[in-house]
Amino acid sequence: MDTHQTIEHGVAAHWNYKQGSGKTAGPQYRWLRELLEILEQASGPEEFLEHTKLEMFKDQVFCFTPRGDLINLPQGATPVDFAYAVHSEVGDRCVGAKINGRMMPLRSELRNGDQVEIITSKAQSPSPTWESFVVSGKARSRIRRFIRLREREEYLKLGRAILQRAFQDEGYEFSNKALEGVLRVFAQASPDDLCAGVGAGHVGARAVVEAVFPGTRKKKGDEKVVPLNRARGKHAGHDDDKGSVSIRGLIPGMAVHFAGCCHPLPGDRIVGIVTTGKGITIHTIDCDTLETFTDDPERWLDVSWDLDGSAPTVHVGRVHLTVLNVPGSLGELSTVIAKNEGNISNLKITNRTPQFFDMLIDIEVRDVKHLTAIIAALRANPSINSVERARG
């Protein structure tokens, strides 16, 4: 008996047995084993500390399995917490619960002495909504792990679609083999990691293409900096000169930077703000950032679009989308933009729920008319709930 307990539950059980109780130390030291499981599931030390605090600093409730096994849980625990306490796989496959013989919602709060029977299904997987009501560290860490894995799958699919388009635009065929040579450049462990990084917006698709094919020429407008080599000091809207952006009262050679807050496009009404040591930053006339310059009228300049063939033909427009959280929706989004001759240069998911993604997407376009056509095509897609141009 002594040896069996030591093997099964470790030194704590051996000590407990030697004290004369003759009973397993499992229930008393169960939390030690669960801390090890939390450590395996947590993404970092901060999350591990959060989950262990949940385990160690709350009052406990004691419930029973149908076989009479005792399960101790934090106060406020639900059947989902109970399921994960029984076994991680039981928690993952939980679809329902009986409390004292009655079917009850999974968010029901358990009380001392409750008998809980967990109903499982092989087709079930953890729901992100569970995180809003579970209280045990083990349950929360397992649910978050599943969410991270599912998000990675979505990022991977989106990133692969973006890269395929970027390679195609340059006349190259996309393959994992092509990515293997540049993994170290982007500090990624595998082609899938690199694709997921592109999908999450951490790595630019254009940067990947240029790293794989160093001779690739950058598209015009990628740098978003245009020398004002033909500024003639004209009023906004004056079209005698079919040159670059015309600005009144400027010294020729001054540089223009297009604001990243509002992403002005040819066709927008625009205004210039003078910044010492930087040149002029171009904003759309309705950009919220302009409010910060209200008390500095001397920094405002009248500007108008007046581009010829030597000026950039590619500009970046930003849109805000809400997309259905269903398989294939992100791929359809990328396809719609590509079919309308747009190119995704950056993407950021700002919010995610079980039903929707909210995201910001930067799209390379020719002008405001081109962006408007892409927005119209996106709105026509059933997988896209809403789409609007993002404003600063």
Secondary structure, 3 states (H helix, E strand, C coil): CHHHHHHHHCHHHHHHHHCCCCCCCCCCCHHHHHHHHHHHHCCCHHHHHHHHHHHHCCCEEEEECCCCCEEEEECCCCHHHHHHHHCHHHHHCEEEEEECCEEECCCCCCCCCCEEEEEECCCCCCCHHHHHCCCCHHHHHHHHHHHHHHHHHHHHHHHHHHHHHHHHHCCCCCCHHHHHCCCCCCCCCCHHHHHHHHHCCCCCHHHHHHHHCCCCCCCCCCCCEEEECCCCCCCCCCCCCCCCCEECCCCCCEEEEECCCCCCCCCCCEEEEEECCCEEEEEECCCHHHHHHCCCHHHEEEEECCCCCCCCCCEEEEEEEEEECCCCHHHHHHHHHHHCCCEEEEEEEEEECCCEEEEEEEEEECCHHHHHHHHHHHHCCCCEEEEEECCC
